[in-house]
């Protein structure tokens, strides 16, 4: 059944809404003791759509936690994504609300004098923070600009060209670990704009107005502004204003009432950026605690997506400042943050995330489809190397082919299988280049003058006669190779581990964290090192078998769907127990309904430290330490039909 809602305009943004038959949630009975929690799942460009990011792990998470109730709040990125439809939803998904990020019609809202003054004040404060130099936040860089390399050395937070904003030049972390005055100003300005959007019916027209453009220009020209921001010209200001209007569209959503995210026990944002921004506003308006999961570094992606060839230094500086400030605000307000690996965790800590609130939760992957290959005797050709993945320049197959040329000098019978589809038009062009290089490096070989030549390098796709399934592709090789120069969480490497294969990988992203000591790791863009590691394993079958068995055991322990679901179930209960949402439930007459909410063992205020006299007595250890206290939240009225959570 196609249960997609009709498309709505992004004005005051009354989002699309769907409650499929049979999916209605129970209005009463949120039993925390019975592990029944109502979760507002926030996604961007993914679940429940059939295409996009994070759709698979979100679907597994929702299906694996059938004892909870889920409300889905999805932001779509393109019209095509909406037209492709949704994945089938399980019955404990109570409702789905969607809104497009890719379009926004004029909202038709005309501000009065007071509203215009409120917008000018809040937006002026907002862009003033983005343009402010290090001195405004207590940082004193050597060149007066924010910027330092990211934790992985990618230069993701800027540097000498004044394009970054995540690190302070003095090593203090810029947006870093200790929030400064600018962090409070940014949060207050963001909330001010959200309250204005709620009161007046939207922000779209205001953010596109001449008032917004003039306010941005004054902030760039203000004393103490970043040097690069002061160089912004009219085209730069127009580009930045348009980007901010798109990024701030979640502020105009109609999701933040008692009939929306306010009815949830917690909000779970499956990524940073717009999805997490919606969670921030639910926390601000309704006191709902926020959980943020990041399996990729979205902030780093924003830095890399800003093309220096098309964007001027002023545009790159201001956009980097916005995304860095937003990430820092999300990390500061979230109850718990769950990175998918240590690489992502380092970025979060650099941007101000509190280590005590970070829980690393590895992505869960289906292990069952690899069981037969992983537990069966190894029948692969002992001289065959296999690479599996989506073909694109970041996978650096050129280095792999040059490494294989070195391998053939040592092991003439070795063969290389490259299995996977090209990733878009760029991948198609790269695949053609790799085929030409393979033909050049390895002319077709024949056993005799009358035999047909054969190239030792083959290119296949999953579903073909040589690799009917993904498991068959891994089973065809004795060694699985990963040659990437950029990698987040290496899902293909985990699949190879499930299959019990020895691996040789480049040291990028979370590879070392995933592989542990169960495979060989070499520097990226180093064909000779890659070749030497592969030759070492080709010549030692017993070592290959030991590494493969250890890799499978490690993958089954750390990277299964069951492990992922159990971790989030525990985190959900931890958040709800420490940060309960306080609500006033009303009956049909509008009067408070007594005993509608369960009693909470929580005393408002702060515990005082023990006096000297008390300290002399036997005091329990928990009374001397600093306990994790729930954040006070305000009561919001609800109708009796919604029930107590």
N, C-alpha and C positions, 0 to 999 in steps of 0.2 A: 504494500500500500504506500503510495506517495503522500506522506503526511507533511510535506513542506508547507509553510504558511505563505500567504501572498506577500509580495515585496512591499515595504513601506518606505516612505521618504525619511531621511535623517533630519527631521525637523522636530524640535523639542525632543528629540528623536523618539517618537512613539514607535517602539520596535515591534517587529513581527512577533507573534505569540502563538503558541500551539500547545494544546493539551489533548493529545490523541485519546480516542475512546479507550477506556480501560487503564489509562495511565494516571488517573486522578489520585492524588496523595491523600492520606488520612488526615483530617483536620485536627485531630487530637492525638495525644500520646507520644511525645518525643521522649522516649525513655532512655536516658543516658546510662543508667545502670544496666539496661538491656542492650546496650551498644547500638541503639537506633538513633542516628543523627541525620539531620537534614543539611545537605551540603549544596552550596551554590558553586557549581563548577564553571569557571570563567576561561574561555578559550579564544584564541585569535588565529584565524586562518586555518583551522583544523576541525576537530571533532565538534559536532556530529557530521560534518560534511565528508563526502567520500574521498575528497582529495585535500591535501594540505599537510600542515605540520602536526605532529604529535597525535594524529587520529588513532593510531593503533594502540599506543600505550594507554590513552584515555579510555578507549573502548574496553580494553582488558581490565583497567582499574574499576570502571563502573560495573561491569559484569561480575567482577570478582568480589565486590562488596555489596552483595544483594541484601544484606541486613540493614543497609542505610538507604536513605531516600535522596535522590539527586534532582536538582533543578539545573538545567543547562542554560548558560548565557554565552552565546557565540557571536563573535565579531567576524564577518566575512571580509575577504580581501578583494575579490573580483566578482563580477557578474557571472563569469563562467563557473566559478566555484558554487555559487548559489544554484545555478541551473543544473549542475550535476547531481544535486540531491543529497540526501542524508544516508548514513549507515542505519541499519535496523536498530531500534532502541529497545532495551530490556524494559520489563513492566515497572520496575521501581524508579524509572525516570518520570517524575511527576509532570514536568512541563519543560518546554523549550522556548526561549526567547532569543531572537536574533536581531542584529543591526548591521548595516553595511558600513565599512570604513572607506570604501572606494568611491562613494558619492555622497553629496550633501546638497539638497536643494535649499533655496532661500527659505528661511523659517517664517518670513513675514512679520517678525516681531519688531515693533517700533518701541524703542526705549524712551521713557520720559526723562525729564531733567535729572531726577535723583538717580535713576538707573544708569544714565550716561556717566554721572559723576562716580558712581560705584565701579563701573567698568574701567574708567580711566585710572582710578586709584589702584584697583587690583591688578589690572594688566600692566600698569606702569611699574608696580612693585615686582611683578613677575618677570618682565623683560629686563628690569634693572638688575635683578640677581644674575641673569644670564650674561649681561654685559660687564658685570663688576669684575675688577681686577683682584689679584691675590690679597692686596692689602685690606680689602673689605672683609675678608674672612680670617684675618690674622696670619696669612701666609706671605712670605717675602721671598719670592723667587729671584734668582740671579739676574733674570732679564725682565722681571715684572710680568711674566706670563705663566699660566698654568701649563703643565705638560711634562710627562715623563713616560717611559716605556711601560707597557702593560706587563703583568706578571709573567707572561710567557715570552717576553722579549720581542713582541710583534710591533712595538711602537703604537699600540692601540690607543693610547691616551695622549698622543701628541708629542711635542718636543720643541725643537728649536724653531720650527715654522709656525708655532703658535696655533696649531690646529687641534690640539687636544685639550681635554678638560678633566680627566679623571685623576690625575696625579699632580701633586704640587711639586714645583721645581726644587723646593728645599727638602723634599723627601717626606713631607708631612702627610702626603696622601691626597692633597687637594680637596676633593669632596669627602675625603678619607675617613679614618676610623673614628675621629672625635668630631661630632657635628659642631659647626661653628655658627655664627650669627646668620650667615646666608642660608643655611639649611632651614632654620626656623622661618626666615622670610619667604623662602620658596614655598614651603608647606602652607603658610598662612595665605599667600597670594593664590595658590592653587585652590584652596578651600573657598576663598572669597569668590573666585570665578565660578566654582561649582554651585555655591549658594545663589549667586546671581542668575545662573542658568535655570536653577530650580524655581526661583521666584518669578522670573520674567518669561520663561518659556523657551529658552534657547540662547546660544551664543554665536551661531553661525554667521549671522549678518554683522554682529559687532566685531568678530575677529577678522572679517574681510573689509572692514570700514576704513575710511581715511583716518579716523581717530586712532585705530590700532597701528596703522603704518606710521603716523606721526609720533605716537608714543614710543614705538620701537626706535625711530630715528633719534629722538631726544635721549633715549637711554644709551645709544651707541656714542653720542657726542658728549655725554655727561662727564664731568671731571672724575678721574679715577677709573674710567672704563678701560677695558683691554685695548692695547694699541691696535691690534688687528681689527677689532670691532669699530674703532673710530675711522677706519679706512673704508667702511661699507658705503657703497653707492646705491642709487635707487634700485637698480636690478637686483642687487644683493638683498636689500631690505624686502623687496617683493617676494623673492624666493624664500627667505626665512619666515616671513609672515604667512605665506601659503603653507609651508611645512608645519608651523605651529597650529594653524587652523585645523589641519588634518589630524595632527597628533592629539589635539584637545577635544575631538568630537565625542569621546566617551563622557565628557562633563555634561553634555546635553541629553544623555540617555534618560529614559523614564524608568530606570531599573531600581531606584534607590528608595522605594517606599516599603510600607508594610506588606504590600502585595507582590513585592519583588525580592531583592536581596535582603531586605529587612526581615524576612520570614525565615532566613537560614540560620543555622547554628554556627556555621563558619563558611567563609569564602575560600575556595581553592583556585588560585590563578595558576594556569598551566604554563605560563611564560611571563617574562617581564613586559614592560611597555604598556600598550593599551589595555590588555587583559588585567594586569596588576593595577593599573590606574582605576579601573572600575572597582576593584576590590578596596583600594584606598578610600574611595568615596563611600562605599557601603560601610566601611569602618567609621568614617567621619559622621555620616548622617544617622546610622543605625547602631553603631557600636558592635558590629559583627567582626570577630577576629579574622585575620587574613593569614593564609598559608600560601607561600610562593614557591613554585617548583620551576627550576631552570635546568633543562638538559642540554642547553647550548648557551653560549654567552651572547645574549642579544645585544648588550651594550657594545661588545667588540664587533658584532655584525654591523651595527650602525656606523662605527668608525670606518670599517673597511668598505662599506657601501657608498660612502661619500667620495666620489671620484675626484681626485685632485686635478684631473684634466678638464673637468667641466665646472666644478665648484670653486669659487674663489676662496682665498684664505679666510676672509671675513665670514662667509657662509659656513665654512667648515668649523670655524671657531664657535659660532653661536649655536649651531646644531649639536656639536659635541658637548657644549655646556648644558644644553637642555636635556639631552639623553642621559648625561652623567648625573645631573641634579635629580632627574626623575628616578633613576635607578637607586641613588642614595636615599631618597625619600621612601621608596618602596621597602628597601632593606631596613630602614630605621623603624618603620611602622609595623612590619610584619611580625606576627607572633612567632612563627617558625619559618625558616627558609630551608628548602631541600634541594641542594645542587645534585647533579647526577654523577659528578666525579670531582676529584681534587683540583683539576684544572679550572673548572667553573667556580669552585669554592674559593680559590685564590683571587679571582676577579671580584667576587662578592665581598670578601674581606677587605680588599683594597678600596672598594667603594663605600666602605663604612658598615658592612654587616657585622653584627655582634656574634663572635664565635660561639657564645653560649646558646645561641638560638639557631645554629646551623646543624642540620642533620643530613649527612650524605646518604642518598637513596639511589642506588644504581638502577638504571632502566631494567625492566623485566622483559625477558624474551622467551618465546615458546621453545622449549627444549624437546618436546615430544616428537616433532617431525625429524629430528636428527638422531633419535635413539637407536634406530636400526643400524645406521652407519657407525655411530659411536661405540656400540657394543659388539658389532660384528668384527671378525678378523680382518685385518688390513689386506685388501685385495688390489690396492692401487699399484700402478706401475712404479717401481722404486726409483726411477730416474725422472719422474714427472713432477714439475712445479705447477701450481695452479694459483691464479689470481682471480678473485670474484668481487664484483662491485659495479657501480655505475661509472662509465667511462667519461672522464672530464680532466682538464689540465691539472687540477689539484691532486689527482691520483698519481701523477708523475710516472706514467707508463714508459716514457722515453728513457728515464734512468733505469727502469726495470729491464728494458730491452738491451741497453748497453751492458748492464750487469750480466744478463744472460749470455751475451757474447763472450764475456770473460769466463762464465761457467762452462761454456762449450769447449773452451780451450783445455780445461781440466777434466771435464766429463763429456766426451763427444757424443754419448748416447742420450744426454739430457734433453728433455722436451719441456716446453712452456705452453700452458693453456690459459688464455685470457677469456674470462666468461663474464658477460654482462652487457646491458644495453647502453647506448650513448645517452648522456644527459642533455637533451635539447639540441638546438642547432650548433652550439659551441662544442658539445660532445661529439656530434656527427663529424664536424671538421677535425677534431682532435683524433677521432678513431681513424679517419682517412690518413692523417699524418702518421699514425702509429703503424698502420698496415704498410704504408710505403717504406717506412724505416725498417720494418721487419723484413720486407722483401730485399732491401738493400743490404742489410747485415747478414741475412741468412738465405742465400740463393738456394733454390730448390735442389735437394740432394736426391741421388738415385743410386741404387746398388750396382747397376751396370748400365751399359750403353743402350740396352733395350728396355730398361725399366722406367717407370714414370717417376719424376722427381717429387719430393715431399718436403715441405717447409717444416722445421722443428717448432715453429710458433704457430698456434692456431687461435682464431677468434670465433667464439661461439656466444649464443644467448640462451638463457634459461628457457626450457620448453622445446629446444631443438633435439635432434636425434642423439647428439653427443652428451647433452645435459638435460634430460627430461625434467628433473626437479633440482631445487637448490641443494638438497642433500647429495644428489648424484654428482653435482659439480665439485663439491668438496671431496667426495669419495674418490674422484678420478685422479687426485694428486697425492703424492707422499708428503709434500711440504706445501703449506699455504703461505703465500707471500703478500705483504702489505707494503707498498712503496710510497705512500702519500707524503706530501709536504705540508698539508693542512688536514687536520682531522679533529673532530670533537670526540664523541663517544664512538669507538670503532665497533659498530654492530657486526660487521663482517668477520672481525677477529673473534668475537664471542661465538658466532656460528661455527667457525672453524674449531674452536675449543670444544663446543658441544659434540662435534664429530670426532674428537680425539685425534686431531691432527697437530703435528709439530709446526710451529710458525716462525717466520723470520719477518720482522716488522721494523719500520722506521720509528724513531723516537719523536713522535708528535702527539699533541693533544693528550688524551687519557690512555695512550697505548701502554705505557709502563705500569700504570695503576691497574689496568685490566689484565695484562699478561702475567704480572708478578714475576716469578722465577720459572715459568713454564714454557718459555720461548726465548728466541734470540732477538736482540734489539740492536739496531745500527743507526748511525746518524742519517738524517734525510739528505737527499741529493748527493749521495756517495755511492756510486755504482760499484766501486771496487770492494768496499766494506760489505755491501749487500751480496756480492758474488762470493766472497770468502765465507760468509756465514752459511749460505746455501750449500756450498761445496762441502763444508764441514759436516752438515747434516746428511747430505747425500751419501757420504762415505761412512756414516756411522748409523746403521739401521736400529741398533739397540738403543742408542740415545734418542732417536726419533720416537721410538715406541714409549720410552719412559716419559719424555716431554709431552707426548700426546695424551697419555693416561693422566698425568698430573693436570694438564690443561682442562680436560673434561671434568675432573673432580672439582677444580676451582670454579669453573663456569656453573656447574650444578649447585654449588654452595652459594654463590654470590649474585648470579645474574638471571635467575628464573622469574617468571611471572609471579609465582607463589611468594617468593621473597619480597618482591616489590609491593604486592597487595598487603601482605602482613605488616610491612613497615608503615604504609600509609594508614592502615586501620589503627595501629598504635598511636600514630601522630594525631589523627583525628580525635581520638579519645583524650589524649594529653591536652590538646588545645581547648576542647570543650570543658574539661575539668578545671583548668586553670583560668580560663577566660570566658565564663558563662555570659550569655547575652541576657540582660535583665529586661523583661518586658512586662507591661501592664496589660492584662487580658481583660477585655470588656465583655459583658453579657449583652443580650439583645436590647436591653433598655439603655445601654451605654454606661452602666455602672461597673466598677471593678469587680471581677469575678474572683471570690476568695479561693485560696488554695489551688489556683489554676496552674501555678508554677511550683515545681518542687523546691523544698528548702535547700539552701546552699550553705555549706559549712565555710563561711567566709565572714570575717570581721572587717568592716570598712576602715580605712586609715592604715598607718604604718605601725608595725610593732616597734616598741622602744627597746634599746639594748638593756641587758640586765644591770642592775645597780651593783655597786661594790659589795653590799651586804648579801644580795641574792647570789652573786658569783661565788661566795664562800660556801654555799650549799651545793648539794648535788643537783646540777641543772642539766636537763637532757641536751644532747648535742644539737638537736634540731632547733632548740630555743636560742642557741648562741650564734648559729649561722644566719645567713641572709636567705630567707625562703623565697621561692618564686611566687609572687603575688599576682593575682589577676588584675588587669587594668580596669578601673571603674568605667562603666558604660552607662549611658543615659537610658531611661525608660522611654519607650515609645508606645503609643496606644495601638491596639490591635482589635480587630473584631472577634467576637466569640466563635465565628465559624472557622477561623484559622487555627484555633486550638493552642494549647500550651506546648512548648517544645521541651 
